[in-house]
Amino acid sequence: MSKKKNLKGITWNHSRGYVPMVASAQRYSELNPNIEIEWSIRSLQEFADKPVDKLSEKFDLLVIDHPWVGLVSDHEVFLKLEEYLPSDFLKDQTENSVGKSFKSYKYNESQWAIPLDAAAPVASSRPDLLEEHGHALPKKFDDIVKLGEKGLIVFPAIPIDTLMHFYMFCSAWGEDPFRMGSEFISEKVGVKALKSLRTLAKIIDPACFDWNPIKVYEVMTRENKFDYCPFAYGYVNYTKKGFTKNPVHFHDLAFFKNSGRLKTTLGGTGLAISKRCREPEIACEYLQFVTSGRLQSTIYFDCGGQPGHREAWKSFYTNERSNNFFTETLPALDRAFLRPRYNGYMHFQDNAGVPIRDYMMNGGNEKNILNKLNQLYKESLTI
């Protein structure tokens, strides 16, 4: 009997991030008995913060966030997947990208990961509570404010999420961030975006400033306190009765003044392969297996995953079992803003949310906040 070949992977610690990887690895091993894939986990915060170049020294397969690809490209710690994967597979992934997901992992002409999971902030509600309280689903930003004044809205407001919300309001006021060269946003638009955030911050439960999206959905589904979340990274898990007591329904975002529906910031994850991997052919075979439309629409979704392949988002099977999570929110992901990915951007992302959150909580001079953000941006360009 030939010796088993082992691969190690690292993903993030949530049912959505861990369970589908274990399930897909188990099935892959059943189909390939001489191969074993072991998955480890790290916290959601570590997923956002811990440099992937260090993790690539210990793991063969890495579930990553796309803003890291600039660093990855500069240091070439991952395989250039276009050199290892079949052209027809890459073509399928390109054509079945959810929004800019596939593009988000391409940098300096190389593909550093394949979309595994697709996400962006979307709206969600407890339809039963909206009906009980006599409120319609908010359609406009002013509707959100009115509902918030009654204490019925909730959204995540830890630093990383407040930064993503700031990007969203910059776009809503007519200017995507990071398009100005020496400044990451103009003063005129930046001030308006901050004031929009402050308007909402005054009417939400202060506990929100310690909550990430997972905590928001846990509270929405366990308690009968909040009717509506206007924006938070979507989690299909919380649509399922077997996963939670009171499932939420997900929706596209509300309209903002004359700029159309709110445009949020693309998230999700990709699957990359370390350059140190001793079995790159096997790793590539598994990567194709777990990111295929067929597996993502079945095993991956059934085991708590939020697919990255468009076939799964348009599937009758997945939508029937998730209160139409995918068809309802796909337009939001298709228009989502793609963050910068240059090596150094993470310095900005890791630090810029703190002054925004402080301003939301306590108020202050908007121009001073923008000066701090622009200084962080300039620092990030020198790393």
MOJO-V323982 format. One record per run of one state. SS is the DSSP state (H for helix, E for strand, C for the rest). FROM is the first residue (numbers start at 1). LEN is the number of residues. If there is no record, write none. Layout:
SS/FROM/LEN, SS/FROM/LEN
This chain:
C/1/4, E/5/8, C/13/2, H/15/17, C/32/3, E/35/8, C/43/1, H/44/6, C/50/2, H/52/4, C/56/5, E/61/4, C/65/1, H/66/10, C/76/2, E/78/1, C/79/2, H/81/3, C/84/3, H/87/9, C/96/1, E/97/1, C/98/3, H/101/4, C/105/1, E/106/2, C/108/2, E/110/2, C/112/2, E/114/4, C/118/2, E/120/6, C/126/1, H/127/7, C/134/6, E/140/1, H/141/8, C/149/4, E/153/1, C/154/5, H/159/14, C/173/14, H/187/15, C/202/4, H/206/5, C/211/2, H/213/10, C/223/5, E/228/6, C/234/2, H/236/4, C/240/9, E/249/3, C/252/3, E/255/1, C/256/5, E/261/1, C/262/3, E/265/2, C/267/2, E/269/6, C/275/5, H/280/11, C/291/2, H/293/10, C/303/4, E/307/1, C/308/1, E/309/1, H/310/4, C/314/2, H/316/5, C/321/4, H/325/10, C/335/2, E/337/1, C/338/7, H/345/18, C/363/3, H/366/15, C/381/3
